[in-house]
Amino acid sequence: MNNINSSRNKEKIAFALLWGFSVMTIIILVLILANIIINGISHLSLGFLLEEPRKMGKAGGIFSVIVSTFYIVALSTVFAAPLGVGASVYLTEYAKEGIMLKIIRFGTESLAGIPSIIYGLFGYSFFVVYLNLKYSILSGALTLTLMILPTIVRTSEEAIKAVPKSYREGSLALGATKLQTIRKIIIPTAMPGILTGLILGVGRVIGESAAVIYTAGSSLGIPHSIFRPGRTLSVHLYTLASEGLSRENTYATAVVLIILVFIINFVANRLIKNIFIAKRR
Protein backbone atom coordinates (compact mmCIF):
# COMPACT_ATOMS: atom_id res chain seq x y z
CA MET A 1 0.00 0.00 0.00
CA ASN A 2 2.82 2.37 0.91
CA ASN A 3 4.48 1.66 -2.44
CA ILE A 4 1.21 2.42 -4.26
CA ASN A 5 0.77 5.71 -2.37
CA SER A 6 4.40 6.63 -3.03
CA SER A 7 3.98 5.96 -6.76
CA ARG A 8 0.79 8.03 -6.86
CA ASN A 9 2.50 10.92 -5.08
CA LYS A 10 5.40 10.80 -7.53
CA GLU A 11 2.95 10.73 -10.40
CA LYS A 12 1.12 13.77 -9.01
CA ILE A 13 4.40 15.66 -8.55
CA ALA A 14 5.51 14.80 -12.09
CA PHE A 15 2.11 15.86 -13.48
CA ALA A 16 2.25 19.14 -11.54
CA LEU A 17 5.77 19.86 -12.85
CA LEU A 18 4.76 19.12 -16.44
CA TRP A 19 1.65 21.27 -16.10
CA GLY A 20 3.69 24.09 -14.58
CA PHE A 21 6.32 23.96 -17.33
CA SER A 22 3.59 23.95 -19.99
CA VAL A 23 1.85 26.98 -18.46
CA MET A 24 5.20 28.79 -18.13
CA THR A 25 6.02 28.13 -21.79
CA ILE A 26 2.62 29.39 -22.93
CA ILE A 27 2.94 32.52 -20.78
CA ILE A 28 6.39 33.32 -22.21
CA LEU A 29 5.11 32.79 -25.77
CA VAL A 30 2.07 34.98 -25.14
CA LEU A 31 4.24 37.74 -23.65
CA ILE A 32 6.60 37.71 -26.65
CA LEU A 33 3.74 37.78 -29.17
CA ALA A 34 1.89 40.45 -27.18
CA ASN A 35 4.99 42.66 -27.06
CA ILE A 36 5.51 42.39 -30.83
CA ILE A 37 1.84 42.88 -31.72
CA ILE A 38 1.28 45.81 -29.33
CA ASN A 39 4.34 47.65 -30.63
CA GLY A 40 3.81 46.79 -34.29
CA ILE A 41 0.10 46.65 -35.05
CA SER A 42 -0.35 50.42 -34.82
CA HIS A 43 2.27 50.93 -37.54
CA LEU A 44 0.74 48.32 -39.85
CA SER A 45 -1.29 49.68 -42.74
CA LEU A 46 -2.19 48.98 -46.34
CA GLY A 47 0.34 51.57 -47.43
CA PHE A 48 3.06 49.81 -45.46
CA LEU A 49 2.27 46.55 -47.25
CA LEU A 50 2.07 48.06 -50.75
CA GLU A 51 4.84 50.68 -50.67
CA GLU A 52 8.44 50.12 -51.66
CA PRO A 53 11.10 50.44 -48.93
CA ARG A 54 12.96 53.73 -48.89
CA LYS A 55 16.20 54.81 -47.23
CA MET A 56 17.31 51.16 -46.74
CA GLY A 57 14.03 50.34 -45.01
CA LYS A 58 13.98 53.30 -42.65
CA ALA A 59 10.94 54.65 -44.46
CA GLY A 60 8.32 53.29 -46.84
CA GLY A 61 6.85 49.81 -46.81
CA ILE A 62 7.79 46.20 -47.48
CA PHE A 63 6.12 45.28 -50.77
CA SER A 64 9.27 44.12 -52.57
CA VAL A 65 10.34 42.25 -49.44
CA ILE A 66 7.06 40.29 -49.41
CA VAL A 67 7.45 39.49 -53.12
CA SER A 68 11.02 38.21 -52.59
CA THR A 69 9.86 36.10 -49.67
CA PHE A 70 7.11 34.47 -51.72
CA TYR A 71 9.55 33.79 -54.57
CA ILE A 72 11.98 32.00 -52.28
CA VAL A 73 9.27 30.07 -50.41
CA ALA A 74 7.61 28.95 -53.65
CA LEU A 75 10.88 27.89 -55.33
CA SER A 76 12.15 26.07 -52.24
CA THR A 77 8.87 24.17 -51.91
CA VAL A 78 8.81 23.26 -55.61
CA PHE A 79 12.37 21.93 -55.39
CA ALA A 80 12.17 20.23 -51.98
CA ALA A 81 8.71 18.62 -52.05
CA PRO A 82 9.21 16.12 -54.91
CA LEU A 83 12.81 15.38 -53.87
CA GLY A 84 11.91 14.83 -50.22
CA VAL A 85 8.81 12.73 -50.85
CA GLY A 86 10.55 10.73 -53.59
CA ALA A 87 13.51 9.98 -51.32
CA SER A 88 11.21 8.92 -48.48
CA VAL A 89 9.27 6.61 -50.83
CA TYR A 90 12.51 4.99 -51.99
CA LEU A 91 13.82 4.55 -48.43
CA THR A 92 10.60 2.94 -47.18
CA GLU A 93 9.36 1.00 -50.19
CA TYR A 94 12.39 0.05 -52.27
CA ALA A 95 15.61 0.22 -50.25
CA LYS A 96 16.62 -2.94 -48.42
CA GLU A 97 17.34 -2.84 -44.72
CA GLY A 98 21.08 -2.86 -44.10
CA ILE A 99 24.10 -0.88 -43.07
CA MET A 100 23.84 1.50 -46.05
CA LEU A 101 20.24 2.41 -45.23
CA LYS A 102 21.21 3.04 -41.60
CA ILE A 103 24.03 5.33 -42.73
CA ILE A 104 21.65 7.26 -45.00
CA ARG A 105 19.12 7.74 -42.20
CA PHE A 106 21.83 8.73 -39.74
CA GLY A 107 23.18 11.25 -42.26
CA THR A 108 19.69 12.66 -42.86
CA GLU A 109 19.07 13.11 -39.13
CA SER A 110 22.50 14.72 -38.71
CA LEU A 111 21.89 17.16 -41.57
CA ALA A 112 18.60 18.22 -39.97
CA GLY A 113 20.54 19.48 -36.94
CA ILE A 114 23.27 21.44 -38.72
CA PRO A 115 23.11 25.22 -38.02
CA SER A 116 21.71 27.29 -40.86
CA ILE A 117 24.86 29.40 -41.08
CA ILE A 118 26.72 26.30 -42.32
CA TYR A 119 24.18 25.87 -45.10
CA GLY A 120 24.59 29.55 -45.90
CA LEU A 121 28.37 29.26 -46.23
CA PHE A 122 28.02 26.13 -48.37
CA GLY A 123 25.41 27.83 -50.56
CA TYR A 124 27.67 30.85 -50.98
CA SER A 125 30.69 28.71 -51.91
CA PHE A 126 28.84 26.33 -54.23
CA PHE A 127 25.86 28.15 -55.76
CA VAL A 128 26.99 31.78 -55.63
CA VAL A 129 30.70 31.35 -56.42
CA TYR A 130 31.32 27.92 -58.01
CA LEU A 131 28.16 27.73 -60.16
CA ASN A 132 28.32 31.50 -60.70
CA LEU A 133 24.64 32.00 -59.86
CA LYS A 134 25.71 35.04 -57.84
CA TYR A 135 23.49 36.55 -55.16
CA SER A 136 20.05 35.58 -56.43
CA ILE A 137 16.64 34.23 -55.52
CA LEU A 138 17.66 30.94 -57.16
CA SER A 139 20.82 30.60 -55.03
CA GLY A 140 18.80 31.27 -51.88
CA ALA A 141 16.05 28.82 -52.86
CA LEU A 142 18.52 26.04 -53.68
CA THR A 143 20.32 26.55 -50.36
CA LEU A 144 17.06 26.48 -48.42
CA THR A 145 16.02 23.38 -50.36
CA LEU A 146 19.08 21.56 -49.03
CA MET A 147 18.31 22.84 -45.55
CA ILE A 148 14.70 21.63 -45.35
CA LEU A 149 15.15 18.38 -47.29
CA PRO A 150 16.20 16.32 -44.21
CA THR A 151 13.09 17.42 -42.31
CA ILE A 152 10.77 16.60 -45.21
CA VAL A 153 12.45 13.23 -45.82
CA ARG A 154 12.26 12.11 -42.18
CA THR A 155 8.66 13.24 -41.58
CA SER A 156 7.47 11.80 -44.90
CA GLU A 157 9.28 8.54 -44.22
CA GLU A 158 7.59 8.17 -40.83
CA ALA A 159 4.21 9.01 -42.37
CA ILE A 160 4.65 6.35 -45.06
CA LYS A 161 5.79 3.79 -42.49
CA ALA A 162 2.59 4.45 -40.53
CA VAL A 163 0.44 3.26 -43.45
CA PRO A 164 -0.85 -0.22 -42.44
CA LYS A 165 0.82 -3.12 -44.20
CA SER A 166 -2.62 -4.55 -45.01
CA TYR A 167 -3.23 -1.62 -47.39
CA ARG A 168 -0.21 -2.65 -49.45
CA GLU A 169 -1.10 -6.33 -49.38
CA GLY A 170 -4.73 -5.68 -50.33
CA SER A 171 -3.76 -3.47 -53.27
CA LEU A 172 -1.18 -5.93 -54.58
CA ALA A 173 -3.64 -8.81 -54.14
CA LEU A 174 -6.14 -7.01 -56.36
CA GLY A 175 -3.59 -6.88 -59.17
CA ALA A 176 -2.17 -3.39 -58.76
CA THR A 177 1.51 -2.89 -59.41
CA LYS A 178 3.81 -1.57 -56.72
CA LEU A 179 3.99 1.83 -58.38
CA GLN A 180 0.19 2.03 -58.58
CA THR A 181 -0.04 1.03 -54.93
CA ILE A 182 2.37 3.80 -53.96
CA ARG A 183 0.63 6.43 -56.09
CA LYS A 184 -2.99 5.62 -55.28
CA ILE A 185 -2.87 4.03 -51.82
CA ILE A 186 0.27 4.82 -49.82
CA ILE A 187 0.88 8.47 -50.78
CA PRO A 188 -2.77 9.59 -50.33
CA THR A 189 -2.99 7.78 -46.97
CA ALA A 190 0.27 9.30 -45.76
CA MET A 191 -0.56 12.78 -47.13
CA PRO A 192 -1.40 14.40 -43.75
CA GLY A 193 2.02 13.45 -42.38
CA ILE A 194 3.74 14.52 -45.59
CA LEU A 195 1.98 17.89 -45.47
CA THR A 196 3.10 18.30 -41.86
CA GLY A 197 6.71 17.92 -42.99
CA LEU A 198 6.17 20.45 -45.77
CA ILE A 199 4.63 22.92 -43.29
CA LEU A 200 7.66 22.59 -41.02
CA GLY A 201 9.94 23.16 -44.00
CA VAL A 202 8.02 26.22 -45.22
CA GLY A 203 8.00 27.65 -41.70
CA ARG A 204 11.77 27.31 -41.51
CA VAL A 205 12.21 28.91 -44.94
CA ILE A 206 10.10 31.94 -43.97
CA GLY A 207 11.96 32.49 -40.71
CA GLU A 208 15.46 31.87 -42.03
CA SER A 209 17.91 34.73 -42.35
CA ALA A 210 21.49 33.45 -41.96
CA ALA A 211 21.38 31.12 -44.97
CA VAL A 212 19.49 33.61 -47.13
CA ILE A 213 21.65 36.66 -46.55
CA TYR A 214 24.73 34.78 -47.85
CA THR A 215 23.00 33.48 -50.97
CA ALA A 216 20.01 35.63 -51.96
CA GLY A 217 21.60 38.84 -50.73
CA SER A 218 19.88 41.80 -49.12
CA SER A 219 18.96 43.91 -52.11
CA LEU A 220 15.79 46.01 -51.95
CA GLY A 221 13.49 46.25 -54.94
CA ILE A 222 11.31 43.68 -56.68
CA PRO A 223 13.40 40.89 -58.27
CA HIS A 224 12.14 40.62 -61.85
CA SER A 225 13.96 37.31 -62.30
CA ILE A 226 15.02 34.40 -60.10
CA PHE A 227 18.58 35.30 -61.10
CA ARG A 228 18.29 38.65 -59.33
CA PRO A 229 19.01 39.23 -55.61
CA GLY A 230 16.25 39.97 -53.12
CA ARG A 231 15.57 40.57 -49.45
CA THR A 232 13.20 38.33 -47.50
CA LEU A 233 11.09 39.37 -44.51
CA SER A 234 13.40 37.70 -42.01
CA VAL A 235 16.50 39.37 -43.51
CA HIS A 236 14.70 42.70 -43.64
CA LEU A 237 13.70 42.31 -39.99
CA TYR A 238 17.27 41.42 -39.02
CA THR A 239 18.67 44.41 -40.93
CA LEU A 240 16.23 46.87 -39.39
CA ALA A 241 16.81 45.56 -35.86
CA SER A 242 20.59 45.17 -36.02
CA GLU A 243 21.23 48.57 -37.61
CA GLY A 244 18.56 50.40 -35.64
CA LEU A 245 17.07 51.95 -38.76
CA SER A 246 13.44 52.13 -37.65
CA ARG A 247 11.88 50.72 -34.51
CA GLU A 248 8.36 51.16 -35.91
CA ASN A 249 9.11 49.36 -39.19
CA THR A 250 10.94 46.61 -37.29
CA TYR A 251 7.92 45.75 -35.17
CA ALA A 252 5.51 46.15 -38.10
CA THR A 253 7.62 43.73 -40.18
CA ALA A 254 7.67 41.27 -37.29
CA VAL A 255 3.85 41.40 -37.11
CA VAL A 256 3.61 40.70 -40.85
CA LEU A 257 5.95 37.74 -40.47
CA ILE A 258 3.87 36.32 -37.61
CA ILE A 259 0.63 36.80 -39.56
CA LEU A 260 2.14 35.12 -42.64
CA VAL A 261 3.26 32.07 -40.63
CA PHE A 262 -0.16 31.90 -38.95
CA ILE A 263 -1.98 32.00 -42.30
CA ILE A 264 0.21 29.25 -43.78
CA ASN A 265 -0.31 27.01 -40.74
CA PHE A 266 -4.05 27.71 -40.68
CA VAL A 267 -4.51 26.90 -44.38
CA ALA A 268 -2.35 23.77 -44.09
CA ASN A 269 -4.28 22.52 -41.04
CA ARG A 270 -7.58 23.08 -42.83
CA LEU A 271 -6.24 21.17 -45.81
CA ILE A 272 -5.16 18.26 -43.59
CA LYS A 273 -8.60 18.17 -41.91
CA ASN A 274 -10.31 18.15 -45.30
CA ILE A 275 -8.15 15.21 -46.35
CA PHE A 276 -9.18 13.31 -43.21
CA ILE A 277 -12.85 14.11 -43.83
CA ALA A 278 -12.58 13.00 -47.48
CA LYS A 279 -11.03 9.70 -46.41
CA ARG A 280 -13.80 8.97 -43.90
CA ARG A 281 -16.41 9.53 -46.58
N, C-alpha and C positions, 0 to 999 in steps of 0.2 A: 504493500500500500504506500509506504514511504517513497519507494522508487517511482511509483506512478505519479504521486503528488509532485515529486521533484522534477520529473519529466514535463509535467503540465506547467509548472512554474517556469522552467527553462523555455518552454514553447511560448508562454505568454510574454516573457521578457524579450525573446527574439522577435515576436510579432510586434511588440511595442517599439522596438528599435527600428525595424523595417518601416513601420508606419511613420515614425518620427523622421527618418531619413527621407522618405517619400514626400512628406509634407514640407520639409525643409527645402528639398530640391524644387518643388513646385513654387514655393514662396520666392526663392531666388530668381527663378525663371520669370515669374510674374513681375517682380521688381525691375528686372532688366528690361523687359518688354515695355512696362509702364513708363520707365524713364525715357526710352527711345521715342515712344509714341507721344508722350506729353510734350517733349521738346521738339518733335519733328512735325506733328500733324498740323500745327498752325501755319507752317511754312509750305505745306503741300497744296498745290493748286494745279488747275489744268494748264496754266501757262508754264509752270515749272516742268510739267511732263512733256510739253510740246515745243518748248524753246530749246535752242542750241546753247551749250555752255559758252560762257564768255569769261575772259581774263583767267584762263586755266581752271575754270570751274568756280571761281569766286563769285561770279554773277551768272545770270541766265538759268537755264534749265538742264535737263538730262536726256533730251530726246535721242541724240546720237549715241549716248551711252546705253540706253535701252535697246536700240537697234543692234549695236555691237554685241550686247549680251545675248539677244535672241539668235543672232547668227551663230555664235559659238556654241550655244546650247543645242540648237538644231543640228549643226554639223557633227558635234560630238555624239549626239544620240543616234544619228544616221549611221555613223561609223561604228560605234560601240555595240549597238543593239544586235545586229546580225552576227557580228564576230563573237560576242559574248554568249549569245544563245546557241549559236552553232558549235562553239567549243564545248559548252556544257552538254549538248546533245551527244557529241562524240565521246566525251569522257564517261557519260553514264550508259550509253546505249551500244557503243561500238568498241571502245578501248577495253582491253583485257586487264583484269586485276593483276598487279605485279609491282616490281620495284620502280619501273619507269613511271607508272601512273601515280604512285606515291610521291615520287620526286616532283612531278608536274603539280600535284595538289599542294605540296609543301611550298613550292615556288610561288604558286598563285596566292596562297595565304600570306607569304612573306611580302610579296609585292603590294598587297593591300595595306600593309602597315608602314610602307616607306613614306617619309615626309614629302610633302608636295614640292618643297624646294629642290629636292633631288630630281624629281620629274622635270621641273622647270629648267634646271641646268642641263639635263640630258636633251630636252627639247630644243634648247638654245644651241647646243653643240651639234645635234644631228639635223634637225629640221631647218633651223634658221641659218646655220653656217654651212654644214656639209652639203645639204640638199639645196642650199641657196634659195630657200623659200622666204628668207628675210623675216622681219617682224610683220606678221600677217594674221588674219583671222584663221587661215588654214593651218598655220604653224601652231597656234593656240589650240585649235580644235583637235589636231592630231595628238598633241601632248596630253590634253585632257582625256582623250580616248584611251590612251595607254594607262592613265591614272585610274579611270573608273572601270576598266575591263575586269580586273580581278574581283571586284565587288559583284559585278553583273554575272560573271562566270560562277562564282561560289553560290550566290543566292539562286540562280537558275538551276544549277546542278542539284541543290537540295530540294528545290521545288519539283524537279523531274523525278528524283528518287522517291518522293512522297507519293507519286502516282501508284496506286495498287498494282501489283504484279498481275492480278486477274484481268485487268483491263487489256494488258498486252497479250496475254494468253487467249482471251476471248476474241480479240481482233484477228490474231494470227489464225485461230481455229476457224474463223469464218472465211478465210482465204485472202485476207489483206496482206500485202507485202509489209516488210519492216518499215520502209519509208512511208507508206500510207498510214501505218499505225502511228508513227511518230508525228506526221503532219496532222492527222485528223482526230487522234485520240490523246496522245501524250502531251503535245504542246498545248492544245486547248484546255486540258485538265489542269496543267501546271501554270496556266497563264496568270492567275492571281499572284503567285510567288515570283514569276518572272517580272511582272509589272512592279512588284515591290522593289526588286533589285534595280530596275530602271529608274524608279523614283529616287532611290538612294543615290544613284549615279548622277541624276540631273541636279539633285540638291547640292551635291558636292561641286558640280561644275559651276552652278550659280554663285556659290559662296567662295570659290577659289580665287586667290589673288596672286600668290607667290609664283605658281606655275605659269599664269597668264601674262604677268608683267614681263617675264623673260622671253616670251614667245610671240604674243600678240601685240606687245607694246603698250603704250599709254597715250596714243594719239587721239585727240578730240576730233570730232567731225564724223559724218556718216561714211562708213566704208562702202564704196560703190562696187567693190569686188572682194572676194575671199582672199585675194592676194594683197590686200591693203591692210595696214595696221588698224587697231581699234582699241577702245577702252571699255571694259565691262563695268558693271555696277560695283562689284567688289573692289576692283582696282581704283575706280573713281572715289569710292568711300575711303579707301586707304590713303589715297593722295590728299584728299581734303582734310582728313584727320591728322595725318602725319605732318603736313606742311602748314596746318592752321589757317587755311585759306578762307573758310567760311563755316562757322559753327552751325548756322541755320541750314545751309545746304547739306552739311554733313548729316545732320539728324534727319532731314527730309529724305535724303538718299537712302539712309538706313531704313526708314519707314517703307519706302518703295520696295526695297529688297525683301523685307519681311512679308509685305503683302503679296509679292510675286511668288515667294516660296509657299505661302499659305494657299494661294490660288492653285498652284501646281499640285500640291498635296490633296487639296479638296477635290479637284477634278479627277485625279488618279484614284482616290478612294471611292468616288462615285462610280467610276468605270469598273473597279474591282467588284463592287457590290452588284452592279448590273450584270456582270459576268456570272456571279454566283446565282442571281435570280434566274438568269437565262438557263443555267444548267439544271436548276430544280424543276423548271417547267419542262 
